[in-house]
Amino acid sequence: MKTINIERIKLARESRGYSQSSLSKLLETISQSMLSKIEKGFAECSIETLNELSSVLNYPISFFYKKQQAYYIKEFYYRKNLSTTITKNKILEAKVNILSGHISELLDNVEIDVDLPYTDIKEYDLTPDRFAEQVRTYFKIPKGPINDLINVLEKKGIIVHELDFDETFKFSGINFHTKEGVPVILVNANHSNSRKLFTISHELGHLLMHEKFIVSDNMKIIEDEANCFASNFLMPRSDIKADLYGLTDSKLGSLKRYWKVSIQALIYRAKDLGCISPDQYRRWVTKISYYGWRKKEPFEFPISEPNLLSKIMLLHFNDLGYSKNEILEMFGANDSEFNELYDLESLSKYTGNKIRKIKIAI
């Protein structure tokens, strides 16, 4: 007989933004006190209550039987504004956990070769910017801008996926490893392409430098290291420095499209490399604020969409013969949530044969 995973009750509740108090007001079969005891494992969840939880929280019954172990937000390194509310962080954490569970279910049937240079930079006395140069070499990235960052990372076995979080979440990106050891980078779908690429590079820095090693408890140090890594990974000192003298509006627009980074990242890099003075930097920062470029920059450019996760999903449909209902049952998901998380229509150009080629080695 299947046993309810009580962690999934809390996970479902928090993913919908409910506290125990607010959810219990919508339930007829139990009080807040009983809900608390169920979540703590001190009381049994009856079938009647489970059905009600399923209805109110809009998750199928199968969701509550999944055995996935929950992560906790403190185990992730992600870029966020400290003003984010506790409720928003709990929703974020819950949604990441749910997506992680989906990916783990899919990886039971698909093998991905992960080829990444995880490194304890303290042990090897490396600075983040020097390590970024080594990673570019390891990835066989030529000098100059990275033309298709997402494709480069997915070929190394990193699942990159976009999630739709509005500005109230103050969310840029997050990274984690699945229980199978497959690295995942999630990025906010609502951000500009230039910001997405910096976020992905930032999270790559966390994955390679911080995820598998003991690091400082000082979050600012960790974030500064990831920012330094991302900046030199996307804009290597030796390649870009000559470009950053004599900056003008039009030159910044051209450099943004060429290097595939934001104007703000270019200005900061110019200051960091001594190509502009501190006074010039302050004037540029003031100008960026005046133009409203902090929220929306001009000269944006197209980037490729992440597709590794969708390819793996399509493999289940095309090669393994799963129906959508079977995938929903496997995930413990409803149809609307599935369609929100996965855009399969954009990958209809891939055939089963093409997908089969990436099944073992990405």
C-alpha positions in Angstrom: 0.0 0.0 0.0 1.3 3.5 -0.9 2.2 5.8 1.9 1.6 9.6 1.7 4.8 11.6 1.7 4.0 14.3 4.3 6.8 16.6 3.0 4.7 16.9 -0.2 1.8 18.4 1.7 4.0 21.3 2.9 5.6 21.5 -0.5 2.2 21.8 -2.3 0.9 24.3 0.3 4.0 26.6 0.0 4.1 26.4 -3.8 0.6 27.9 -3.8 1.6 30.6 -1.3 -0.4 29.4 1.6 0.5 29.5 5.3 -0.9 26.7 7.5 -3.4 29.3 8.8 -4.6 30.5 5.5 -4.9 27.0 4.0 -6.8 25.6 7.0 -9.5 28.2 6.5 -10.2 26.7 3.1 -10.4 23.1 4.5 -13.5 21.5 6.0 -12.1 18.2 7.1 -9.3 19.4 9.4 -8.3 22.4 11.6 -4.9 24.3 11.5 -3.9 22.3 14.6 -4.5 19.0 12.8 -2.8 20.3 9.6 0.3 21.2 11.6 0.4 17.7 13.2 0.0 16.0 9.8 2.9 18.0 8.3 5.0 17.2 11.4 4.2 13.5 11.2 2.2 13.4 14.5 -1.1 12.6 12.8 -2.3 10.6 9.9 -3.7 12.2 6.8 -7.0 10.6 6.0 -8.1 9.9 2.4 -10.9 12.4 2.8 -8.4 15.1 3.8 -6.0 14.1 1.1 -8.8 14.5 -1.5 -9.6 17.9 -0.1 -6.0 19.0 -0.2 -5.7 17.8 -3.7 -8.7 19.8 -4.7 -7.9 23.0 -2.9 -4.2 23.0 -3.9 -4.9 21.9 -7.4 -2.5 18.9 -7.4 -3.4 15.4 -8.4 -3.4 12.7 -5.7 -0.3 11.2 -7.2 1.7 14.3 -6.2 1.4 13.5 -2.5 2.9 10.0 -2.9 6.1 11.0 -4.6 9.2 10.1 -2.6 11.5 12.9 -3.7 13.6 14.4 -0.9 13.1 18.2 -0.5 16.0 20.6 -0.9 16.2 23.8 1.2 16.8 27.2 -0.1 19.9 27.7 2.0 21.6 24.9 0.0 21.3 27.0 -3.2 23.4 30.0 -4.3 21.2 32.3 -6.2 20.9 36.0 -7.1 18.1 37.7 -5.3 17.1 40.9 -3.7 17.1 40.7 0.1 13.8 42.5 0.1 12.0 39.4 -1.2 9.3 38.3 1.2 9.5 35.0 3.1 6.3 33.8 1.4 7.9 34.5 -2.1 11.0 32.6 -1.1 8.9 29.7 0.0 7.0 29.6 -3.3 10.3 29.8 -5.1 11.8 27.0 -3.1 8.8 24.8 -3.5 8.6 25.3 -7.3 12.3 24.5 -7.6 11.8 21.4 -5.6 8.9 20.3 -7.8 10.8 20.9 -11.0 13.8 19.1 -9.6 11.5 16.1 -9.0 10.3 16.2 -12.6 13.8 16.2 -13.9 14.8 13.3 -11.6 11.9 11.3 -12.9 13.0 11.9 -16.5 16.6 11.1 -15.8 15.6 7.6 -14.5 15.2 6.8 -18.2 17.9 9.0 -19.8 21.7 9.1 -19.2 23.4 12.4 -19.5 27.2 12.8 -19.7 28.2 15.7 -17.5 31.7 17.0 -18.3 32.5 19.9 -16.0 35.8 21.1 -14.3 34.6 21.4 -10.7 37.4 23.1 -8.8 38.2 24.2 -5.3 39.8 27.5 -6.2 41.1 28.0 -2.6 43.0 24.7 -2.8 44.6 25.7 -6.1 45.1 29.3 -5.1 43.0 30.5 -8.1 41.1 33.8 -8.3 37.6 33.6 -9.9 38.7 35.5 -13.0 41.7 33.3 -13.6 39.5 30.2 -13.1 37.0 31.7 -15.6 39.9 31.7 -18.2 40.6 28.0 -17.4 37.0 27.1 -17.9 36.8 28.8 -21.3 39.9 26.7 -22.3 38.3 23.6 -20.9 35.1 24.3 -22.9 37.2 25.0 -26.0 35.7 28.5 -26.3 37.7 30.7 -28.8 38.9 34.2 -28.0 36.2 36.9 -28.0 32.5 36.7 -27.2 30.7 33.5 -26.5 28.3 33.3 -29.4 25.9 30.6 -28.0 26.4 30.2 -24.3 23.3 28.1 -23.6 24.3 25.6 -26.3 27.8 25.4 -24.9 26.6 24.6 -21.4 23.9 22.1 -22.6 26.5 20.2 -24.6 28.5 19.8 -21.3 25.4 18.2 -19.6 24.0 21.3 -17.8 20.2 21.6 -18.0 19.3 25.2 -18.5 15.6 26.1 -18.1 13.6 29.2 -17.9 10.9 29.8 -15.2 8.2 32.5 -15.3 8.6 34.6 -12.1 7.3 38.1 -12.0 9.3 41.1 -10.6 7.8 40.7 -7.1 10.0 37.6 -6.7 13.2 39.5 -7.2 14.5 36.3 -8.8 17.3 36.1 -11.4 18.7 32.6 -11.3 19.4 29.5 -9.2 21.4 26.4 -9.5 21.4 22.9 -8.0 22.3 19.3 -8.8 19.6 16.6 -9.1 20.0 13.4 -7.0 21.7 11.8 -10.1 24.3 14.6 -10.1 23.1 16.4 -13.1 23.6 20.2 -12.8 20.6 22.5 -13.4 20.5 26.3 -13.9 17.2 28.0 -13.7 16.8 31.6 -15.0 13.9 34.1 -15.0 12.2 34.0 -18.3 11.0 37.6 -17.9 14.4 39.1 -17.8 16.3 40.6 -20.8 18.5 38.3 -22.9 21.6 40.2 -21.8 20.7 39.8 -18.1 19.9 36.1 -18.6 23.3 35.3 -20.0 25.1 37.1 -17.1 22.8 35.2 -14.7 23.6 31.9 -16.3 27.3 32.6 -16.2 27.0 33.7 -12.5 25.2 30.4 -11.7 27.9 28.4 -13.6 30.5 30.0 -11.4 28.5 28.8 -8.3 28.2 25.3 -9.8 31.9 25.0 -10.5 33.4 26.8 -7.5 31.0 26.5 -4.7 28.5 23.6 -5.1 30.9 20.7 -4.2 33.3 22.5 -1.8 33.3 24.1 1.6 33.1 27.9 1.0 32.9 31.0 3.1 29.7 31.6 5.2 29.8 35.2 4.0 27.3 35.3 1.2 28.7 38.6 -0.1 32.1 36.9 -0.7 30.4 34.0 -2.5 28.3 36.3 -4.7 31.3 38.6 -5.5 33.3 35.5 -6.6 30.5 34.4 -8.9 30.1 37.9 -10.3 33.9 38.1 -10.9 33.8 34.6 -12.6 30.9 35.6 -14.8 32.4 38.9 -15.9 35.7 37.4 -17.0 34.0 34.3 -18.5 31.9 36.5 -20.8 34.4 39.4 -21.2 38.0 38.1 -20.8 40.4 40.8 -19.8 42.9 40.2 -22.7 40.1 40.2 -25.3 37.9 43.1 -24.3 40.1 45.7 -22.6 41.0 47.5 -25.8 37.3 47.9 -26.7 36.5 49.7 -23.5 38.3 53.0 -24.0 36.4 56.0 -25.4 32.9 54.8 -24.6 29.9 56.5 -26.1 26.2 55.6 -26.3 26.5 54.2 -29.8 29.8 52.3 -29.0 28.2 50.7 -26.0 25.3 49.6 -28.2 27.7 48.0 -30.6 29.7 46.4 -27.9 26.6 45.0 -26.2 25.5 43.2 -29.3 29.0 42.0 -30.1 29.9 40.7 -26.6 26.3 39.7 -25.7 26.3 41.4 -22.3 24.4 44.3 -20.8 25.5 48.0 -21.0 25.7 47.9 -17.2 28.1 44.9 -17.3 30.3 46.7 -19.9 30.5 49.9 -17.8 31.4 47.9 -14.7 34.0 45.9 -16.6 35.5 49.1 -18.0 35.8 50.5 -14.5 37.3 47.2 -13.2 39.9 47.1 -15.9 40.8 50.8 -15.5 39.5 51.8 -18.9 37.4 54.6 -17.3 38.0 56.6 -14.2 35.9 56.4 -11.1 34.4 59.8 -12.0 33.5 58.6 -15.5 32.0 55.4 -14.0 29.8 57.5 -11.7 28.7 59.7 -14.6 27.7 56.6 -16.6 25.8 55.1 -13.7 23.9 58.4 -13.4 23.2 58.4 -17.1 22.0 54.8 -17.0 19.6 55.7 -14.2 18.4 58.8 -16.0 17.6 56.9 -19.2 15.8 54.2 -17.3 18.3 51.5 -18.5 18.5 49.9 -15.1 15.1 48.3 -15.8 15.1 48.1 -19.6 18.2 48.6 -21.7 18.2 49.3 -25.5 20.1 47.3 -28.1 18.9 43.9 -26.9 19.9 40.9 -29.0 18.4 37.4 -29.7 19.7 34.3 -27.9 19.0 30.6 -28.4 16.4 29.0 -26.2 17.3 26.3 -23.7 16.1 23.0 -25.2 17.9 20.1 -23.5 15.1 19.4 -20.9 12.5 19.6 -23.7 14.5 17.2 -25.8 14.6 14.8 -22.9 10.8 15.2 -22.5 10.2 14.6 -26.2 12.4 11.5 -26.0 9.9 10.0 -23.6 7.1 10.8 -26.0 8.8 9.8 -29.2 11.2 7.0 -28.3 9.8 5.5 -25.1 6.1 5.8 -26.0 4.8 7.7 -23.0 1.5 9.5 -23.3 1.0 12.9 -21.8 -1.2 11.5 -19.2 1.5 9.0 -18.2 4.0 11.9 -17.9 1.5 13.8 -15.7 1.1 10.8 -13.5 4.8 10.3 -13.3 5.3 13.9 -12.3 2.2 14.2 -10.0 1.3 17.3 -12.1 -1.8 18.7 -13.6 -2.1 19.7 -17.2 -2.0 23.4 -16.8 1.1 23.3 -14.7 2.8 21.0 -17.2 2.1 23.4 -20.0 3.3 26.4 -17.9 6.7 24.6 -17.2 7.4 23.0 -20.6 7.0 24.5 -24.1 7.0 21.4 -26.3 5.6 23.1 -29.4 8.8 25.1 -29.9 10.6 21.8 -30.3 8.3 20.1 -32.7 11.0 20.4 -35.3 13.0 17.6 -33.5 12.3 14.1 -34.7 12.7 10.9 -32.6 15.8 10.0 -34.6 17.5 13.3 -33.9 16.7 13.0 -30.2 18.0 9.5 -30.0 21.4 10.7 -30.9 21.7 12.7 -27.8 20.2 10.2 -25.4 23.5 9.0 -23.9 26.0 11.7 -24.6 24.9 15.3 -24.8 
